[in-house]
């Protein structure tokens, strides 16, 4: 009997007994269900150590259930104390509360992020968080101590990256909001959670924080399930607010990049079998796509045996994301334009992709003045050392021209965006305004200086302005390469630099995420609302008040990298976008060559991954 079949048998026989016992322990049906799920998760981790001839394992599950309750109680006690501390220091109005929320409250988001982890790293992390030693965890899960450490490293990176999403984190905001009605707050509902209760929670949240709160429908249909109800509230201009259940992975927004660690676009090509050609534009190191040997510039003509066309490409790409696995038929394109199908390549999503902040850092040769190229891929505070090292080299080399490649940057930390801007030009001072946030009539408007933004990293140690002083470049002009995948904090860099230096934007129009979000969760114990709500809350502006780029930031010099195949490696001077920058600088650069086209091309680009922008409150 296989482990999977044995586990299913045990699950079917014991589920109800474990649930009943869990309910007796906690007295809450929803918490009992969570405890039961945790019991069977831990059982699965130990399944290889259980004799398949053993029929009655309820005594073991009995012990596991008690351990789960004890572990939850430990965490609940810690959270309860933190919650009391928050309430103790939050007796003012909502505006005061929101303005003075301590950045350390980001840790409250951890419980939601854990649900997105793969099973083994999550289980190891939860045991460690409950106070078990590496040795104890290894014994309980029948794995080595080295494997425990590996899972902990994986979990830690994942958590840092998720918390590092540039999102406005106001975890516990609703609890604080309720305090405005009185120090005791509203009573906690009892009994089963109803659809009406969930939807009321969603509407209350939106009426307070939503940027378009004045346009919310007067009498929404509260009988719909939460996702449909939430979507009925969204403004027509809202592309980015979302609602997800951390326990259900497919409710969280996903993209080709988040699932496979690559970026692709499908373009019309009359010599391809179906009149369309898929192009791999980026493959992240260590990603599922990289593990299959995929690289930038490769072509494909089919997805799951279906020939690509401009009519079905969006549907096939969406299915590839949803299914988290698929099949690509790779192809070559000859000099005369002929497309030949070659091999079949299976792709599987999963794993955690390392997003390098500094993808490339080069001192370009053959230029009339010292010129640097920086491909900055992800705004990660934990990788600030790599950025500072790059600019230290630029400073030593006396760089007079800087090309920043953001075409595949989905964003990240606002603090890191401020650091990059400050390094790019010595015209920027600590007290200069980095960004302005424009909210609804309740939240109002506020601004943040470079110094303040840099002092609020999402992870790690802040980069002080003193560290930046000696590395700032004496530039009046910066060249920035962009495209449809340039989003969020990367767009903030383009816009926030403009009041201080001339920004020469080359390439394609950016995604157009000029908005900040907040995260709202139910922090009560026991938790009643499983959903996590992330509504748009602010519009983002630069120091002069310029913003409104919801349709994207358009380049002064449009250049289509897909018009020249095969794609060149990033940083290669023959890459059309970099070649254009070098041409403007006055350097010979690489020649821009274009594949002959009979008609303008049609592009189908899957939804770009954009890390939501975290708006910190001064």
N, C-alpha and C positions, 0 to 999 in steps of 0.2 A: 504494500500500500504506500503510495507516494505521500510526502509530507503534506502537500496541498489537500489531497483527498482526506487524509487523517484529520487535518485541522478542520475542514468543513464538517466532518462528522461530529467532532467534538463541539464545534460551534452550534450545530443544530440541536444537539442533545442538551447542552448546558446553558444556552443563552438565557432562557426564561428564568432558570434557577438563579443565575448570577444577577440578573436584573432585579428579581424579587429581593434577594439578599442586599443588593446595593441600595434599593429603595428603603429598606428597613434601617440601613446605616445613616442615610442622609435625609430621608423624608421628602425629597424633591424629585419628581419624575424625570425632569430634564437632566439634572445632575446625575441621577441614577443611570440614565442612558449613557452619559459621558463616561462614568466609572466603568460600566460594562464594556464599552468599546476599548477603554484603556486596558482592562483585564485581558481581553482577547488579543490586543496588540502585543502585550508582554508575553502572553502564551505563545504567540507565533514566533517571537524572538527566541523562545526556548524549545520550539517544537522538535528540533533534532535531538534533544536530550530526553525526550519522553518515549517510553516503550509503547509501540503501536498496539500491543496486546492489552494495554492497560485501559480498561473500560471506564472506571470511575475516577475522574480527575477533579471532581468538584472540591475535594479538600484543598487541592493546590489552588484552584481558582478562589476559594474562600480566603486563603492567605493573601493572594495577590490583591483581591478586592480591598481587604483591610489596609494593605500597604498603600494602595492608590488613595484611599480616603485620608490616611495619615499624611501622605505627601501633599495632597491638596490642602489639608488643614495648615501645614507648615507655610505653604505659599500664601494661603488666605490670611493668616495672621500677619505676615509681613505686609501684604497689600492693604489690610485693614488699618494697620498703624500708619502707613504712608497716606492713606485716604484721610485719616483723622488729622494728620499733619497739614494736609492740603486745606481741609475745611477750617482748621484753626487759624490759618493765615489768609483766608479768603472770605472775609466778612463784608467786603465792600461791594460796590455795584458790579454788574457784569463787565462793563468796560474796564474797570480797574482790575478785575480778575483776569480777563483776557490779556490785558497789557502786562500784568505781573506774573503770568504763569512761568514757573521756573523751568529752564530747559531740561533739567534732570527728569522731568515727568515723561520724557520720551521712553523711559524704561517700561512704562505701563503698556506700551504697544507690543512688548515682547511676547505676551501670551498669544496674541493673534498671529504674529509672525511664525511662531513655533509650529502652528498648524500647517504651514506651507512647506515645512521641511520634509525631506524623505524620511520614511519610518525609522530607520536605524539611527541616523544622526539625532533625530528628535528624541527618541527614547533614551539614548545615552545622555543627551543634554538635560533632559528632565530628571533623570536619576542623579546626575551630578548637581543640578540645581537644588535637589532635595537633601543634599548633604552626604551622599554616598561617595566613597573614595573610588579611585580608578580601579583598584583591586577588587572592591566589592561589586562594582558594575560588571567587570569582566567575569566574575564568578556567576552572577545572576544571569547574564546573557550568554554564557559559555563562549566567550571570545577572549582574545588576548588583550593585555593592557595596552599594547601598541595600537591595536585596532580601536580600543576605546579612545585613545588620544587622537587618532585619525578622525574618528567620527566627531569628536569635540571640536577639532580644528575646522572641519567642514561646516558644522553647525554655527560656530562663531563667525566664520566668514559670511555665511548666508545671512545671519542676523544683522551683522554690521552693514551689509549691503542693503538689506531691506529697510532698516532704520535709517540708513543713509539716503533712501529715496528722498528727493527734495520735495517733501510734503510738509504742509503746515501741520504740526502735531499738537493738538490740543486734547490729548487723551484725558478723559474724565471731565471734558468741558461741560457736558450736560449735567453732571453732578454738581459742578460749580454753579452753573446757570440756575439750577433749582434753588440755590441758596438765596437768590434775590427775593424770593417770596417769604422768606423767614428762615431762621437758623435751623429749624428742624427739617425743612424740606418736605416734599410730598411723601405720603406713605407708599411703601412698596406693594405693588399688586401681589395677590396670592392666587393659587390655583394654576391650571394650565395656561400657558401663554397663548393668546388668541391672535388671529390675524389683525383684528381691530387694534389690539395693544401695540403690535409691531408697527403698524402703519401710523398710529398716532405718534409713536416715538420718532419715526422718520419725518413726519410732517412738522412736529415741534422743532426738530433739529433744523430743518430747511427754513422754517420761518424765522429762525434766529440768525443763522450763519450764511445762508445761501446768497450769493451775489445778486441773483435775480429774484429775491424774496418777494418784491412787490408785484411780480408777475405770476406768482403761484396761483393755481386755480382755486376759486372760492369754495367749491364743493366737490373735491375729488372723490372718486369711487373707492371707498375704504374697504370694499369686499374683495379686491384683487389681492393676489399673493404679493409678497414684498417686492420682488424685482419689477413686476408689471406696475405696481403702484408707484414705486420710485420713478420709473421711466415716465409715468403719466404726469409727474410733477416737474420734470426737467424742462428748462427753457429751450426753445428751438435753436438758440445760438450755443447751447452747451454741448460740447463734444467730449468732455473729459471727466465729468462727475461720474462716480460709479459706486455700486453697492456690492459687497461680496460677503460670503460666509467662509471664514477661515477653515472650517472643517470640511468644506467642499471645494477642492482645488479648482474645478472647472468653472466656478463662479468668479474667479479672479481674472482680470484682463490678461490676455496672453498675446504673444506676437511670435513671428518667425525667429526673432532674435532671442527672446526670453526662453523659448522652447529648444531651439537648436544652436543658438550662438552664432547666427549668421544673418546677413541682410541680402535680400534678393529683389530683383525687379524683372518683370516680363515686358518685353518690347515687341512691337509688331515687326515682322520680317517676312517678306513675301517669298523667301527661299527656304523657310523653315517648313516642316511637314504640315503644320496647321496654321501657318501664317504668323506664328509668334515664337519668341525665343526667350528662355529664362536665363538670367545672368546673375551669377553669384558675385556680389560686390564686396562683401566683408566676411571673414571667418575669424572668430576670436580664438586665440590660443587656448588649448585645454577644453574647448567646447565639444559637445556631441558631434557637431559638423566636422571639426578638426580631427576628431578621432576616426572619422571615416575617410580622411585624406582629402577632403574638399578644400579648395583654395580660391582666393579672389581671382576672378576672370573666367572661371569655368562656366560652361554653357549647358543647358538642358532643354529638352523638347517635350518631355512627357512627365506627368505626375500621376503615380498609381496607374500606369499603363494608358492613361488618357492623353491624347495629343493636345498640347497647349494651343489655345486660340485666344484672341483678344476678348472673345465672348465668355469663355469659361475660366480664364486665368484667376480672376478674383475668387471664384467659388472653390477652385482646386487648391489655391494657397490657403484659404480659410480652413478647408478640411485638413490640410497638412498640419496646421496649428492645433485644431481641435483633437485630431486623432493622436498627435504626438508621435507619429511614426508614418513612414511612407516610402515610396520608391521613386527615384528620379532616373530618367534615361538621359545620360550625358551625351554631348555632341561636340563636334569640331566645326569650325567655320573656315573655309579656305579663302585665299586671297581674292578669288573671283566671287565670293559671297555664298558659295555652295555650302549647305549645311548637311553634315553626315552624322547620323546617330552612331554612338560607339558602345558604351558599356552601361550596365544597370547598376545603380548605386542605392542601397538601402540606407535610410536615415532614421534615427531614433532619438526622440527628445529625452531629456533627463539629465541628471547631474547638475553641477553648479559651475557656471562659466565665470572664470576670472576675467574681469574687465580691466585691462591695464589702463592707467590714467595716461601715461606718456607712451603712445604706441610707437612713435618715431621722433627722434630729435637729431637733426642733422645740421652741420655747417656746410652750406652749399658752395661748391667751387665754381670758378669761371665767372663770377659776378664782379661788376666794377667796384662794389663796396661789400664789406662783410655782411652776409645774408644768412639767416637761420630759418629752418623749417621745423615746426612743431606740430605733430599730429596728436591732438589731445582728445582722447576717446571717452573718458569717463571722469566726472568730477567727484573724486573719492578723497575725503580728508585723510584717510590712512595712507595715501600715496603722495602726500604733500612733499616728502623728501625728494622724490623723483623730479617733481616740478621745480623745486628750488635748485636742485643740482643742475638741471637743464639751463636755467637762467644764470646760474653761476658761471657755466661755460660760456654762455652768450656774452656775459659781462666781460669776462677775461679776453674773449676774442674781439671785443669792440664792435659788436653787431650793430649795424645801422639800418637794416631792413629785417622785418620779421613777418613770416607767413605762418598763420595759425590755421591748421586744417581741422575744422569742426564738422565735416560733412557727415560723419557717422557717430556723432556724439549725441546720445539721448538725454544728456543732462546729468544731474547729480546734486552735489552739495552746493548751496548758495555761498557758503563760506569759501569754498574752493574757487567758485566763479569770481568772487571778489579778489582773491589772491592773484588769480591769473590776470585780471584787469590791472591791478596795481603794479604787477611786475612788468607789464607791457609798456608802461610810460611813466617817467618821473614827473609828469605834469599832475599826477594824482597824489593827493595828500590825505592823511588819515581822516580828517574831518569832512572831506568832500562827500557828497551824497552818492551812494552806490545805486539805490533803488527807492522808488516810492510805491506804496501799496494803497490801492483805492478799493474800499469795501462798500458794503451797503450802508443804509442810513443808520443802522445800529452800530456797526463796527467802525465806520468812519475811515479816515485816511491817515497814514503815517509814513515816515521815511526812515531810512537806515543808512548810516555812514559806512564807508569802507572799513574803518577801524572796528565798528560794532559788528558788522557782518562777519568779518574775519575772526572775531572773538567768539563766535557761536558755531563752531564746527559740529557736525552731526556725530562724529566719532573722533577719538584721539585728542591730541594736544593742539590747541589753536596755533596758527601761524601769526605771530605778532607783526605789527607794521615795522618794528625795529629790524626784524629778519628780512624784510622786503627792501628797506631803504637802500642798502648797498648793492642790490641786484637789479634795481629798476633800470630799464633801458631808456636812453635819451631820444625817444621816438616821437615824432609828430604825426606819424602815419603807420597804420597796421593793416596788413592784407589778411583777410579772413575768407577761407574756402568753406562753402556751405552747400547743403542739398536738402532733399525732402526728409532725410533722417535727422537733420539738425533740430534739436528740440529743447524746450524747457530751459534749464540753466545755461545751456550752450547759446540759446537765443538771447538770454539775459546778458551774456558777455558782449555779443554784437551790439545790442541796444545800449547797454550801460557804458560802453567805451566811447560812444559817439559824442557826448558833451566834452570830452577831454582830448581826443585825438581824431584825426580823419580816418574813418574806417572804409577801406576799399573791399567791398564784398564781391566775391567771384564765385560762380557756379550756379546753383539752383536756389529756388525759393525755399525757405525753411518750413517746418511743420506748422508753425503758428500757434504755439502754446504760450500765450501772454497772460497766464492766470496762475494763481496760487490756490492751494487746497488745504483743507483741514481733515483730520481723521477723528471720527467720533465713534466711541464704543461704549457699551454698557459695562461700567466698572463695579456694579453692585455685586454683593456676594450673599446669596447665590445669583449668578448672572442669569438674566431672563431673556435678553435680546441677543441672539447669536450673531446678528449681522454687524458688519463694519461699514460705516457710511463715510464717503469721501466727496463732499460737495465743493464745487468752486466757490471760493470766498473772496478773493481779491483779484483785481486787475493789476498788472505789473507795469510800472513806468520808470523811465530813467530820470536823471537829476533835473532835466529841463521839462519833465512832464510828458515826454514823447513815449507813446506806447501804441496800443490799438493795432497790433500786428497779428490779429487772429487769423488772417488769411496768409500769414507768413511774411518774413522779411525778404523782400525781393532784392536780388543782387544788382549792383551797378553794371556788372559785366557778366551777362548770362553765358555760361559755358556748360555744354552737355557732355559729361564724361562717357556716356554710353554711345555717343556718336563715333567714338574711336575705339575699335576692337582689334585685338584683345585689350582688356583693361591692363594698365600698367601698375606695378607695385606702388603702394603709397610712398611718397617721397621721391619717386623717380621723376626726373625733370622732363620726361616725355609725357607725363600725365597731363592731360589738357588743362586742368584747373591750375596746377602749379606752373605749367608753362606760360599761362596767361599772366600770372602774377610776376614771373620773371621778366616777361615782355614789358610789363608796366614799370618794373623797377629799372629796366634798361639793360638787362642781362640777356645774353644770347639764348639761354634756356633750351628747351626741347621744342622741336617743331610740332605743331598741332596738326595731326592728320585725321581725316574723317573717312569712314567707310561710305562708299557711294550709296545713296538712298533714292528710290524712285518717287517716294512721297514722304511727307512728314510722318514721323513715327508716333504711334500711340503707346503710352506707358501704363502699365498696371502695377502699382506698388502696394504691397500689403501694408496694413496699418503699422505705422512706425511705433517703436517702443519709446515712450517718453516718461522719464522719471518725474513725478509731480513736484512742483516747486514748493519748498517749505518756506513759509513767511515767518521769520522770527520777529518777536515783538520787543522793541527797545524798552 
